Amino acid sequence: MNYVYIVECRDGTLYTGWTVDVAKRLDQHNRGNGAKYTRSRHPVTLRYFEAHDAKADALKRECAIKKLTRTQKMILCMSNEHPGP
């Protein structure tokens, strides 16, 4: 399974990514070993995730989410208020 996720960084910014293991990726972000963007902004909190069977679908969705405004991303996050990996 492939997952697209949104995390909220310590400074309140949002980061969108994809992974095959949400819990492991969240841990990487929080240890400072995740994406370059989150390295100086951890800890991060998982706000949203969704599953996709195909990696290509997850990557397309990640790209689409990254094009959303912050407000649109926050609405998306609220639709999945208490996510858990």
FIDRENKOL-288211 format. One record per residue (C-alpha): y, x, z. Coordinates in steps of 0.05 Angstrom, whole numbers, padded with zeros to 5 digits, always signed. Each point is the difference from the previous one (the first is absolute). Layout:
N
YXZ;...
END
This chain:
85
+00000+00000+00000;+00071+00023-00015;+00060-00020+00042;+00074-00004-00011;+00040+00005+00064;+00071+00000+00027;+00018+00038+00063;+00065-00003+00038;+00026+00069+00020;+00033+00019+00065;+00069-00004-00034;-00014-00071-00024;-00013+00018-00073;-00061-00026-00037;-00052+00042-00036;-00051-00028-00049;-00065+00035-00018;-00073-00010-00018;-00064+00025+00032;-00074-00013+00006;+00003+00003+00077;+00061-00032+00033;-00015+00023+00071;-00010+00073-00022;+00062-00001-00043;+00042-00029+00056;-00026+00055+00046;+00019+00052-00052;+00071-00028-00005;+00007+00000+00076;-00025+00072+00007;+00052+00023-00052;-00054+00014-00052;+00014-00061-00044;+00050-00007-00055;+00060+00047-00002;+00046-00060+00011;-00033-00019+00066;-00008+00071+00028;+00068+00000+00033;+00000-00075+00014;-00063-00010+00041;-00026-00035+00038;-00011-00056-00050;-00024-00070+00012;-00044-00038-00048;+00037-00063-00023;-00042-00023-00060;-00062+00014-00040;-00042-00033-00054;-00067+00017-00030;-00018+00011-00073;-00068+00012-00030;+00025+00048-00054;+00043+00061+00013;+00040-00016-00063;+00018-00068+00028;+00022+00031+00066;+00044+00051-00036;+00032-00054-00043;+00015-00041+00062;+00028+00060+00037;+00047+00012-00058;+00021-00074-00001;+00013+00000+00075;+00042+00063-00005;+00045-00036-00049;+00014-00056+00050;+00063-00002+00041;-00003+00014+00074;+00010-00074+00014;-00058-00018-00046;-00044+00052+00034;+00017-00028+00068;-00018-00070-00023;-00066+00028-00025;-00012+00034+00067;+00015-00065+00038;-00054-00035-00041;-00050+00048+00033;+00032+00003+00069;-00056+00032+00040;-00038+00046-00047;-00057+00043+00023;-00040+00050-00040;
END
